[in-house]
Amino acid sequence: GYAELLQVGEERSDGSAYIDAQHPHSSPVMGLVFSDTIALADQRTLKLSFAPRGESNDGPVAYMHRASARDNPDAPLGHHVGQDVGHISSTVLAARFRNGPWTVEASAFSGAEPEPTHVTLPIGALDSGALRLGYDVNADHRLMASVAHIKQADPAFPGTTSATRLSASTYDRFMARGQWSVDHAFVLGMIRRDPGGANLASLLDEFTAMRGPSAIWGRLELLQRLGTELALDNVPPTATADDRRWISALTVGYSHWLAGRGGIECAIGASLTADVIPDAWAHAYGSRTPLTARLIVQVHGDSRWNR
């Protein structure tokens, strides 16, 4: 994976947790979907799909697919806090019904998260479910909400057997003066682990402003973490609501895009992230406001095979 302060989620092959790091996706198969879309009537469609690995309709649009985050390669800190962790799920059976501006999506899937360090494509039991509702206000503004119940044991929370994840999100596009286009997203997430786990909430606000080859982008996050998740000293060995603390992060970045050949685009950019850590945890990070700077090189490609 890659370093990211205050990020947690999933485990290495030896059972140790990823802490202050975003886990990798080692499998070359990020998604494999078989689907068919049926036109029922004017502005009414039904899409049926099966994915050995795919998206579980759980949470907002995944960050790597949001226009508001297209230049930010970092996973949100709320990725596992009711947000877009379901973007890679195992054994997804799904249906999506669209009626004009309304979209209803439902899926059954395996709650066990794919092992991030293993190149596998397992088929699991359909033991979890998700429901997502979307409404297109117009072509530039969209609303979405979701609920999911996941059968999943979490080693960080002994005794838990399942979790409930909730989300609400908005997606907007604006045209500003000077030929700037602005893509924006706002996300609320929540996770509750059962039985007896502490509830955690997350909030995200992000944007990308684009003009020609230049992109200015940013992300503001506010979420709850547990000291046990971060393996901090002087915290209870078992996670409780009293161990819960609010943390925040602000990221700003810039990317400059260069057109290539054959549908290939390249960009070079940089970002700066300022985290805000509670006083009780500052000793572990050496500061209440650590800074992270990144140099970012991106390559985008889009090609199709025609015969």
Phi and psi in degrees as GROMACS dihedral restraints (atoms count N, CA, C in turn):
[ dihedral_restraints ]
;  ai    aj    ak    al  type     phi  dphi    fc
    3     4     5     6     1  -139.1    20    10
    4     5     6     7     1   154.1    20    10
    6     7     8     9     1   -67.5    20    10
    7     8     9    10     1   135.2    20    10
    9    10    11    12     1  -157.5    20    10
   10    11    12    13     1   107.4    20    10
   12    13    14    15     1   -57.5    20    10
   13    14    15    16     1   138.3    20    10
   15    16    17    18     1    72.6    20    10
   16    17    18    19     1     6.4    20    10
   18    19    20    21     1   -89.2    20    10
   19    20    21    22     1   139.9    20    10
   21    22    23    24     1  -142.4    20    10
   22    23    24    25     1   163.7    20    10
   24    25    26    27     1   141.0    20    10
   25    26    27    28     1   133.1    20    10
   27    28    29    30     1    67.8    20    10
   28    29    30    31     1   176.3    20    10
   30    31    32    33     1  -130.9    20    10
   31    32    33    34     1   153.5    20    10
   33    34    35    36     1   -74.8    20    10
   34    35    36    37     1   172.5    20    10
   36    37    38    39     1   -64.0    20    10
   37    38    39    40     1   -22.9    20    10
   39    40    41    42     1   -88.5    20    10
   40    41    42    43     1     4.6    20    10
   42    43    44    45     1    91.8    20    10
   43    44    45    46     1    -9.0    20    10
   45    46    47    48     1   -78.2    20    10
   46    47    48    49     1   149.0    20    10
   48    49    50    51     1   -83.1    20    10
   49    50    51    52     1   149.9    20    10
   51    52    53    54     1   -76.7    20    10
   52    53    54    55     1   121.8    20    10
   54    55    56    57     1  -130.1    20    10
   55    56    57    58     1   134.4    20    10
   57    58    59    60     1    55.5    20    10
   58    59    60    61     1    34.9    20    10
   60    61    62    63     1  -157.7    20    10
   61    62    63    64     1   145.4    20    10
   63    64    65    66     1   -91.5    20    10
   64    65    66    67     1   128.2    20    10
   66    67    68    69     1   -62.9    20    10
   67    68    69    70     1   152.7    20    10
   69    70    71    72     1   -80.7    20    10
   70    71    72    73     1   169.1    20    10
   72    73    74    75     1  -121.1    20    10
   73    74    75    76     1    89.9    20    10
   75    76    77    78     1   -75.5    20    10
   76    77    78    79     1   -27.9    20    10
   78    79    80    81     1   -68.1    20    10
   79    80    81    82     1   136.2    20    10
   81    82    83    84     1   -71.1    20    10
   82    83    84    85     1   -13.6    20    10
   84    85    86    87     1   -98.9    20    10
   85    86    87    88     1    94.1    20    10
   87    88    89    90     1   -79.1    20    10
   88    89    90    91     1   -27.3    20    10
   90    91    92    93     1  -161.0    20    10
   91    92    93    94     1   139.8    20    10
   93    94    95    96     1  -141.5    20    10
   94    95    96    97     1   107.4    20    10
   96    97    98    99     1  -125.3    20    10
   97    98    99   100     1   132.7    20    10
   99   100   101   102     1  -112.0    20    10
  100   101   102   103     1   123.3    20    10
  102   103   104   105     1  -145.7    20    10
  103   104   105   106     1   162.2    20    10
  105   106   107   108     1  -145.0    20    10
  106   107   108   109     1   134.4    20    10
  108   109   110   111     1  -110.8    20    10
  109   110   111   112     1   127.7    20    10
  111   112   113   114     1  -111.1    20    10
  112   113   114   115     1   124.5    20    10
  114   115   116   117     1   -82.3    20    10
  115   116   117   118     1   114.5    20    10
  117   118   119   120     1   -89.9    20    10
  118   119   120   121     1   -40.2    20    10
  120   121   122   123     1  -167.3    20    10
  121   122   123   124     1  -176.3    20    10
  123   124   125   126     1   -59.9    20    10
  124   125   126   127     1   121.6    20    10
  126   127   128   129     1    64.8    20    10
  127   128   129   130     1    19.8    20    10
  129   130   131   132     1  -125.5    20    10
  130   131   132   133     1   124.5    20    10
  132   133   134   135     1  -137.5    20    10
  133   134   135   136     1   154.6    20    10
  135   136   137   138     1  -129.3    20    10
  136   137   138   139     1   122.6    20    10
  138   139   140   141     1  -112.1    20    10
  139   140   141   142     1   125.9    20    10
  141   142   143   144     1  -113.5    20    10
  142   143   144   145     1   138.8    20    10
  144   145   146   147     1  -149.0    20    10
  145   146   147   148     1   154.4    20    10
  147   148   149   150     1  -133.3    20    10
  148   149   150   151     1   133.3    20    10
  150   151   152   153     1  -134.3    20    10
  151   152   153   154     1   114.5    20    10
  153   154   155   156     1   -54.7    20    10
  154   155   156   157     1   -32.4    20    10
  156   157   158   159     1  -145.2    20    10
  157   158   159   160     1   123.2    20    10
  159   160   161   162     1  -167.4    20    10
  160   161   162   163     1  -163.2    20    10
  162   163   164   165     1   -95.5    20    10
  163   164   165   166     1   135.5    20    10
  165   166   167   168     1   -93.7    20    10
  166   167   168   169     1    14.9    20    10
  168   169   170   171     1    55.5    20    10
  169   170   171   172     1    34.6    20    10
  171   172   173   174     1  -118.5    20    10
  172   173   174   175     1   110.9    20    10
  174   175   176   177     1    97.5    20    10
  175   176   177   178     1  -171.1    20    10
  177   178   179   180     1   -74.8    20    10
  178   179   180   181     1   179.3    20    10
  180   181   182   183     1   -56.8    20    10
  181   182   183   184     1   131.0    20    10
  183   184   185   186     1   -60.1    20    10
  184   185   186   187     1   145.7    20    10
  186   187   188   189     1   -58.0    20    10
  187   188   189   190     1   -34.5    20    10
  189   190   191   192     1   -74.0    20    10
  190   191   192   193     1    -7.4    20    10
  192   193   194   195     1  -111.2    20    10
  193   194   195   196     1     1.3    20    10
  195   196   197   198     1   -89.3    20    10
  196   197   198   199     1   131.5    20    10
  198   199   200   201     1   -60.8    20    10
  199   200   201   202     1   -30.9    20    10
  201   202   203   204     1   -70.3    20    10
  202   203   204   205     1   -13.8    20    10
  204   205   206   207     1  -122.5    20    10
  205   206   207   208     1    15.5    20    10
  207   208   209   210     1   -65.0    20    10
  208   209   210   211     1   -23.2    20    10
  210   211   212   213     1  -102.5    20    10
  211   212   213   214     1    -0.9    20    10
  213   214   215   216     1  -103.7    20    10
  214   215   216   217     1   108.9    20    10
  216   217   218   219     1   -79.5    20    10
  217   218   219   220     1    -8.9    20    10
  219   220   221   222     1   -83.0    20    10
  220   221   222   223     1   139.3    20    10
  222   223   224   225     1   -69.5    20    10
  223   224   225   226     1   141.7    20    10
  225   226   227   228     1   -59.7    20    10
  226   227   228   229     1   148.8    20    10
  228   229   230   231     1   -64.2    20    10
  229   230   231   232     1   -25.7    20    10
  231   232   233   234     1   -86.8    20    10
  232   233   234   235     1    13.5    20    10
  234   235   236   237     1   -50.0    20    10
  235   236   237   238     1   -44.0    20    10
  237   238   239   240     1   -99.4    20    10
  238   239   240   241     1     8.1    20    10
  240   241   242   243     1  -111.7    20    10
  241   242   243   244     1    65.7    20    10
  243   244   245   246     1    76.4    20    10
  244   245   246   247     1     9.9    20    10
  246   247   248   249     1  -102.6    20    10
  247   248   249   250     1  -122.4    20    10
  249   250   251   252     1  -102.9    20    10
  250   251   252   253     1    30.2    20    10
  252   253   254   255     1   -64.7    20    10
  253   254   255   256     1   -22.7    20    10
  255   256   257   258     1   -76.2    20    10
  256   257   258   259     1     5.9    20    10
  258   259   260   261     1   -68.6    20    10
  259   260   261   262     1   -21.0    20    10
  261   262   263   264     1  -125.2    20    10
  262   263   264   265     1    99.3    20    10
  264   265   266   267     1  -122.5    20    10
  265   266   267   268     1   159.6    20    10
  267   268   269   270     1   -98.2    20    10
  268   269   270   271     1   138.8    20    10
  270   271   272   273     1    58.0    20    10
  271   272   273   274     1    66.9    20    10
  273   274   275   276     1  -100.5    20    10
  274   275   276   277     1   120.2    20    10
  276   277   278   279     1  -109.5    20    10
  277   278   279   280     1   117.7    20    10
  279   280   281   282     1  -137.0    20    10
  280   281   282   283     1   157.8    20    10
  282   283   284   285     1  -139.2    20    10
  283   284   285   286     1   140.6    20    10
  285   286   287   288     1  -131.6    20    10
  286   287   288   289     1   121.7    20    10
  288   289   290   291     1  -110.5    20    10
  289   290   291   292     1   125.8    20    10
  291   292   293   294     1  -117.9    20    10
  292   293   294   295     1   127.7    20    10
  294   295   296   297     1  -132.3    20    10
  295   296   297   298     1    96.2    20    10
  297   298   299   300     1    61.3    20    10
  298   299   300   301     1  -124.5    20    10
  300   301   302   303     1   -79.9    20    10
  301   302   303   304     1    -8.9    20    10
  303   304   305   306     1   -95.8    20    10
  304   305   306   307     1   141.0    20    10
  306   307   308   309     1  -133.9    20    10
  307   308   309   310     1   128.9    20    10
  309   310   311   312     1  -118.9    20    10
  310   311   312   313     1   125.6    20    10
  312   313   314   315     1  -123.8    20    10
  313   314   315   316     1   136.2    20    10
  315   316   317   318     1  -135.7    20    10
  316   317   318   319     1   146.0    20    10
  318   319   320   321     1  -149.8    20    10
  319   320   321   322     1   149.0    20    10
  321   322   323   324     1  -116.9    20    10
  322   323   324   325     1   141.3    20    10
  324   325   326   327     1  -158.1    20    10
  325   326   327   328     1   173.5    20    10
  327   328   329   330     1   -87.1    20    10
  328   329   330   331     1   128.9    20    10
  330   331   332   333     1   -75.8    20    10
  331   332   333   334     1   -15.9    20    10
  333   334   335   336     1   -70.1    20    10
  334   335   336   337     1   125.5    20    10
  336   337   338   339     1   -72.4    20    10
  337   338   339   340     1   142.2    20    10
  339   340   341   342     1   -58.6    20    10
  340   341   342   343     1   143.5    20    10
  342   343   344   345     1   -74.1    20    10
  343   344   345   346     1   118.5    20    10
  345   346   347   348     1   -67.8    20    10
  346   347   348   349     1   -21.2    20    10
  348   349   350   351     1   -99.7    20    10
  349   350   351   352     1     2.6    20    10
  351   352   353   354     1  -113.0    20    10
  352   353   354   355     1   139.7    20    10
  354   355   356   357     1   -90.7    20    10
  355   356   357   358     1    88.1    20    10
  357   358   359   360     1  -137.4    20    10
  358   359   360   361     1   162.3    20    10
  360   361   362   363     1  -140.4    20    10
  361   362   363   364     1    68.1    20    10
  363   364   365   366     1   -75.2    20    10
  364   365   366   367     1   154.8    20    10
  366   367   368   369     1  -108.1    20    10
  367   368   369   370     1   123.9    20    10
  369   370   371   372     1  -119.8    20    10
  370   371   372   373     1   177.3    20    10
  372   373   374   375     1   -73.1    20    10
  373   374   375   376     1   144.6    20    10
  375   376   377   378     1   -82.0    20    10
  376   377   378   379     1    78.2    20    10
  378   379   380   381     1  -107.0    20    10
  379   380   381   382     1     4.5    20    10
  381   382   383   384     1  -135.9    20    10
  382   383   384   385     1   162.2    20    10
  384   385   386   387     1  -148.2    20    10
  385   386   387   388     1   155.8    20    10
  387   388   389   390     1  -144.3    20    10
  388   389   390   391     1   149.7    20    10
  390   391   392   393     1  -134.5    20    10
  391   392   393   394     1   132.3    20    10
  393   394   395   396     1  -134.5    20    10
  394   395   396   397     1   136.1    20    10
  396   397   398   399     1  -120.4    20    10
  397   398   399   400     1   131.2    20    10
  399   400   401   402     1  -127.0    20    10
  400   401   402   403     1   149.1    20    10
  402   403   404   405     1  -139.8    20    10
  403   404   405   406     1   124.2    20    10
  405   406   407   408     1   -90.1    20    10
  406   407   408   409     1   105.4    20    10
  408   409   410   411     1   -61.5    20    10
  409   410   411   412     1   -45.5    20    10
  411   412   413   414     1  -160.8    20    10
  412   413   414   415     1  -168.4    20    10
  414   415   416   417     1   -64.6    20    10
  415   416   417   418     1   -20.4    20    10
  417   418   419   420     1  -111.4    20    10
  418   419   420   421     1    -0.1    20    10
  420   421   422   423     1  -141.3    20    10
  421   422   423   424     1   130.6    20    10
  423   424   425   426     1  -138.5    20    10
  424   425   426   427     1   144.1    20    10
  426   427   428   429     1  -117.5    20    10
  427   428   429   430     1   149.2    20    10
  429   430   431   432     1  -152.6    20    10
  430   431   432   433     1   146.6    20    10
  432   433   434   435     1  -146.4    20    10
  433   434   435   436     1   150.8    20    10
  435   436   437   438     1  -148.2    20    10
  436   437   438   439     1   156.7    20    10
  438   439   440   441     1  -141.0    20    10
  439   440   441   442     1   141.8    20    10
  441   442   443   444     1  -145.5    20    10
  442   443   444   445     1   143.3    20    10
  444   445   446   447     1  -118.9    20    10
  445   446   447   448     1   123.1    20    10
  447   448   449   450     1  -120.1    20    10
  448   449   450   451     1   127.6    20    10
  450   451   452   453     1   -85.7    20    10
  451   452   453   454     1   111.1    20    10
  453   454   455   456     1  -161.2    20    10
  454   455   456   457     1   123.9    20    10
  456   457   458   459     1   -85.8    20    10
  457   458   459   460     1   139.6    20    10
  459   460   461   462     1  -123.1    20    10
  460   461   462   463     1   112.3    20    10
  462   463   464   465     1   -57.4    20    10
  463   464   465   466     1   -25.7    20    10
  465   466   467   468     1   -72.9    20    10
  466   467   468   469     1   -15.1    20    10
  468   469   470   471     1  -131.9    20    10
  469   470   471   472     1    81.2    20    10
  471   472   473   474     1   -55.3    20    10
  472   473   474   475     1   136.0    20    10
  474   475   476   477     1    94.4    20    10
  475   476   477   478     1   -16.9    20    10
  477   478   479   480     1   -75.6    20    10
  478   479   480   481     1   140.8    20    10
  480   481   482   483     1  -121.4    20    10
  481   482   483   484     1   -12.7    20    10
  483   484   485   486     1  -157.5    20    10
  484   485   486   487     1   170.9    20    10
  486   487   488   489     1  -146.8    20    10
  487   488   489   490     1   150.4    20    10
  489   490   491   492     1  -115.1    20    10
  490   491   492   493     1   129.9    20    10
  492   493   494   495     1  -119.7    20    10
  493   494   495   496     1   133.9    20    10
  495   496   497   498     1  -124.2    20    10
  496   497   498   499     1   147.2    20    10
  498   499   500   501     1  -150.2    20    10
  499   500   501   502     1   154.1    20    10
  501   502   503   504     1  -141.9    20    10
  502   503   504   505     1   140.5    20    10
  504   505   506   507     1  -153.1    20    10
  505   506   507   508     1   156.5    20    10
  507   508   509   510     1  -131.5    20    10
  508   509   510   511     1   151.4    20    10
  510   511   512   513     1  -136.7    20    10
  511   512   513   514     1   130.1    20    10
  513   514   515   516     1  -138.0    20    10
  514   515   516   517     1   151.7    20    10
  516   517   518   519     1  -132.1    20    10
  517   518   519   520     1   132.7    20    10
  519   520   521   522     1  -127.1    20    10
  520   521   522   523     1   148.1    20    10
  522   523   524   525     1  -107.8    20    10
  523   524   525   526     1   118.7    20    10
  525   526   527   528     1  -103.0    20    10
  526   527   528   529     1   170.6    20    10
  528   529   530   531     1   -63.4    20    10
  529   530   531   532     1   153.6    20    10
  531   532   533   534     1    77.0    20    10
  532   533   534   535     1    23.5    20    10
  534   535   536   537     1    64.0    20    10
  535   536   537   538     1    27.9    20    10
  537   538   539   540     1   -85.1    20    10
  538   539   540   541     1   136.0    20    10
  540   541   542   543     1  -111.9    20    10
  541   542   543   544     1   136.3    20    10
  543   544   545   546     1  -123.1    20    10
  544   545   546   547     1   120.9    20    10
  546   547   548   549     1  -102.6    20    10
  547   548   549   550     1   135.1    20    10
  549   550   551   552     1  -137.4    20    10
  550   551   552   553     1   144.5    20    10
  552   553   554   555     1  -140.8    20    10
  553   554   555   556     1   144.1    20    10
  555   556   557   558     1  -129.5    20    10
  556   557   558   559     1   130.3    20    10
  558   559   560   561     1  -133.5    20    10
  559   560   561   562     1   133.7    20    10
  561   562   563   564     1  -114.7    20    10
  562   563   564   565     1   135.7    20    10
  564   565   566   567     1  -137.1    20    10
  565   566   567   568     1   155.3    20    10
  567   568   569   570     1  -152.1    20    10
  568   569   570   571     1   141.8    20    10
  570   571   572   573     1  -131.4    20    10
  571   572   573   574     1   137.0    20    10
  573   574   575   576     1  -127.5    20    10
  574   575   576   577     1   121.3    20    10
  576   577   578   579     1   -95.8    20    10
  577   578   579   580     1   136.2    20    10
  579   580   581   582     1  -119.3    20    10
  580   581   582   583     1   146.9    20    10
  582   583   584   585     1   -88.7    20    10
  583   584   585   586     1   147.7    20    10
  585   586   587   588     1    81.8    20    10
  586   587   588   589     1     3.8    20    10
  588   589   590   591     1   -79.9    20    10
  589   590   591   592     1   155.5    20    10
  591   592   593   594     1   -74.8    20    10
  592   593   594   595     1   137.7    20    10
  594   595   596   597     1   -74.7    20    10
  595   596   597   598     1   140.7    20    10
  597   598   599   600     1  -128.9    20    10
  598   599   600   601     1   142.8    20    10
  600   601   602   603     1  -123.0    20    10
  601   602   603   604     1   155.9    20    10
  603   604   605   606     1  -144.7    20    10
  604   605   606   607     1   152.3    20    10
  606   607   608   609     1  -138.9    20    10
  607   608   609   610     1   139.1    20    10
  609   610   611   612     1  -140.4    20    10
  610   611   612   613     1   138.6    20    10
  612   613   614   615     1  -136.0    20    10
  613   614   615   616     1   123.2    20    10
  615   616   617   618     1  -142.4    20    10
  616   617   618   619     1   159.5    20    10
  618   619   620   621     1  -152.6    20    10
  619   620   621   622     1   158.6    20    10
  621   622   623   624     1  -135.6    20    10
  622   623   624   625     1   123.7    20    10
  624   625   626   627     1  -107.5    20    10
  625   626   627   628     1   125.1    20    10
  627   628   629   630     1  -123.9    20    10
  628   629   630   631     1   135.0    20    10
  630   631   632   633     1  -144.2    20    10
  631   632   633   634     1   113.7    20    10
  633   634   635   636     1    57.8    20    10
  634   635   636   637     1  -129.5    20    10
  636   637   638   639     1   -85.3    20    10
  637   638   639   640     1    -0.8    20    10
  639   640   641   642     1  -101.6    20    10
  640   641   642   643     1   136.2    20    10
  642   643   644   645     1  -132.1    20    10
  643   644   645   646     1   126.8    20    10
  645   646   647   648     1  -110.4    20    10
  646   647   648   649     1   130.1    20    10
  648   649   650   651     1  -143.1    20    10
  649   650   651   652     1   160.9    20    10
  651   652   653   654     1  -161.0    20    10
  652   653   654   655     1   163.6    20    10
  654   655   656   657     1  -149.2    20    10
  655   656   657   658     1   131.0    20    10
  657   658   659   660     1  -115.3    20    10
  658   659   660   661     1   129.5    20    10
  660   661   662   663     1  -129.2    20    10
  661   662   663   664     1   143.2    20    10
  663   664   665   666     1  -138.8    20    10
  664   665   666   667     1   124.7    20    10
  666   667   668   669     1  -156.0    20    10
  667   668   669   670     1   168.1    20    10
  669   670   671   672     1  -103.5    20    10
  670   671   672   673     1   138.3    20    10
  672   673   674   675     1  -127.9    20    10
  673   674   675   676     1   161.6    20    10
  675   676   677   678     1  -111.6    20    10
  676   677   678   679     1   139.6    20    10
  678   679   680   681     1   -59.4    20    10
  679   680   681   682     1   -31.3    20    10
  681   682   683   684     1   -65.2    20    10
  682   683   684   685     1   -34.2    20    10
  684   685   686   687     1   -62.8    20    10
  685   686   687   688     1   -37.4    20    10
  687   688   689   690     1   -91.1    20    10
  688   689   690   691     1     4.4    20    10
  690   691   692   693     1    53.7    20    10
  691   692   693   694     1    43.2    20    10
  693   694   695   696     1   -82.0    20    10
  694   695   696   697     1   151.4    20    10
  696   697   698   699     1   -72.2    20    10
  697   698   699   700     1   159.9    20    10
  699   700   701   702     1    61.3    20    10
  700   701   702   703     1    33.7    20    10
  702   703   704   705     1  -124.2    20    10
  703   704   705   706     1   156.0    20    10
  705   706   707   708     1   -59.3    20    10
  706   707   708   709     1   146.0    20    10
  708   709   710   711     1   -68.1    20    10
  709   710   711   712     1   -22.3    20    10
  711   712   713   714     1  -115.7    20    10
  712   713   714   715     1   133.6    20    10
  714   715   716   717     1   -67.1    20    10
  715   716   717   718     1   133.3    20    10
  717   718   719   720     1  -137.0    20    10
  718   719   720   721     1   167.6    20    10
  720   721   722   723     1   -61.2    20    10
  721   722   723   724     1   -28.9    20    10
  723   724   725   726     1   -68.7    20    10
  724   725   726   727     1   -18.8    20    10
  726   727   728   729     1   -86.6    20    10
  727   728   729   730     1     0.3    20    10
  729   730   731   732     1   -83.0    20    10
  730   731   732   733     1   135.0    20    10
  732   733   734   735     1  -136.8    20    10
  733   734   735   736     1   149.8    20    10
  735   736   737   738     1   -86.4    20    10
  736   737   738   739     1   135.0    20    10
  738   739   740   741     1  -128.3    20    10
  739   740   741   742     1   163.7    20    10
  741   742   743   744     1  -148.1    20    10
  742   743   744   745     1   161.4    20    10
  744   745   746   747     1  -150.4    20    10
  745   746   747   748     1   139.3    20    10
  747   748   749   750     1  -124.6    20    10
  748   749   750   751     1   124.4    20    10
  750   751   752   753     1  -120.9    20    10
  751   752   753   754     1   134.1    20    10
  753   754   755   756     1  -127.3    20    10
  754   755   756   757     1   144.5    20    10
  756   757   758   759     1  -152.2    20    10
  757   758   759   760     1   167.2    20    10
  759   760   761   762     1  -140.5    20    10
  760   761   762   763     1   138.7    20    10
  762   763   764   765     1  -132.8    20    10
  763   764   765   766     1   143.6    20    10
  765   766   767   768     1  -121.9    20    10
  766   767   768   769     1   122.4    20    10
  768   769   770   771     1   -98.3    20    10
  769   770   771   772     1   141.0    20    10
  771   772   773   774     1  -124.2    20    10
  772   773   774   775     1   126.0    20    10
  774   775   776   777     1   -73.8    20    10
  775   776   777   778     1   138.3    20    10
  777   778   779   780     1  -114.4    20    10
  778   779   780   781     1  -152.3    20    10
  780   781   782   783     1  -113.1    20    10
  781   782   783   784     1   155.6    20    10
  783   784   785   786     1    63.8    20    10
  784   785   786   787     1    33.3    20    10
  786   787   788   789     1    79.7    20    10
  787   788   789   790     1     8.0    20    10
  789   790   791   792     1   -92.4    20    10
  790   791   792   793     1   133.0    20    10
  792   793   794   795     1  -123.9    20    10
  793   794   795   796     1   144.3    20    10
  795   796   797   798     1  -125.3    20    10
  796   797   798   799     1   149.5    20    10
  798   799   800   801     1  -141.6    20    10
  799   800   801   802     1   147.4    20    10
  801   802   803   804     1  -124.9    20    10
  802   803   804   805     1   138.6    20    10
  804   805   806   807     1  -159.3    20    10
  805   806   807   808     1  -172.7    20    10
  807   808   809   810     1  -152.9    20    10
  808   809   810   811     1   156.7    20    10
  810   811   812   813     1  -143.7    20    10
  811   812   813   814     1   158.2    20    10
  813   814   815   816     1  -134.5    20    10
  814   815   816   817     1   128.0    20    10
  816   817   818   819     1  -118.6    20    10
  817   818   819   820     1   130.6    20    10
  819   820   821   822     1  -112.9    20    10
  820   821   822   823     1   118.2    20    10
  822   823   824   825     1   -96.8    20    10
  823   824   825   826     1   149.3    20    10
  825   826   827   828     1  -120.4    20    10
  826   827   828   829     1   119.5    20    10
  828   829   830   831     1  -114.7    20    10
  829   830   831   832     1   141.0    20    10
  831   832   833   834     1   -59.8    20    10
  832   833   834   835     1   152.7    20    10
  834   835   836   837     1   -54.8    20    10
  835   836   837   838     1   -38.5    20    10
  837   838   839   840     1   -65.7    20    10
  838   839   840   841     1   -19.9    20    10
  840   841   842   843     1  -110.9    20    10
  841   842   843   844     1    -3.0    20    10
  843   844   845   846     1   -62.5    20    10
  844   845   846   847     1   -29.5    20    10
  846   847   848   849     1   -61.1    20    10
  847   848   849   850     1   -29.5    20    10
  849   850   851   852     1   -75.6    20    10
  850   851   852   853     1   -21.1    20    10
  852   853   854   855     1  -114.5    20    10
  853   854   855   856     1    -1.9    20    10
  855   856   857   858     1    79.0    20    10
  856   857   858   859     1    -4.3    20    10
  858   859   860   861     1  -166.7    20    10
  859   860   861   862     1   156.5    20    10
  861   862   863   864     1   -81.2    20    10
  862   863   864   865     1   -18.5    20    10
  864   865   866   867     1  -134.8    20    10
  865   866   867   868     1    66.8    20    10
  867   868   869   870     1   -66.7    20    10
  868   869   870   871     1   150.0    20    10
  870   871   872   873     1  -114.2    20    10
  871   872   873   874     1   143.4    20    10
  873   874   875   876     1  -127.9    20    10
  874   875   876   877     1   124.5    20    10
  876   877   878   879     1  -111.6    20    10
  877   878   879   880     1   141.6    20    10
  879   880   881   882     1  -132.1    20    10
  880   881   882   883     1   143.3    20    10
  882   883   884   885     1  -102.4    20    10
  883   884   885   886     1   127.8    20    10
  885   886   887   888     1  -120.8    20    10
  886   887   888   889     1   127.8    20    10
  888   889   890   891     1  -120.3    20    10
  889   890   891   892     1   126.3    20    10
  891   892   893   894     1  -126.2    20    10
  892   893   894   895     1   147.6    20    10
  894   895   896   897     1  -131.4    20    10
  895   896   897   898     1   124.1    20    10
  897   898   899   900     1  -114.8    20    10
  898   899   900   901     1   139.9    20    10
  900   901   902   903     1  -136.6    20    10
  901   902   903   904     1   148.9    20    10
  903   904   905   906     1  -148.9    20    10
  904   905   906   907     1   107.8    20    10
  906   907   908   909     1  -140.0    20    10
  907   908   909   910     1   152.3    20    10
  909   910   911   912     1  -131.9    20    10
  910   911   912   913     1   146.0    20    10
  912   913   914   915     1   -98.3    20    10
  913   914   915   916     1   122.2    20    10
  915   916   917   918     1  -114.4    20    10
  916   917   918   919     1   139.6    20    10
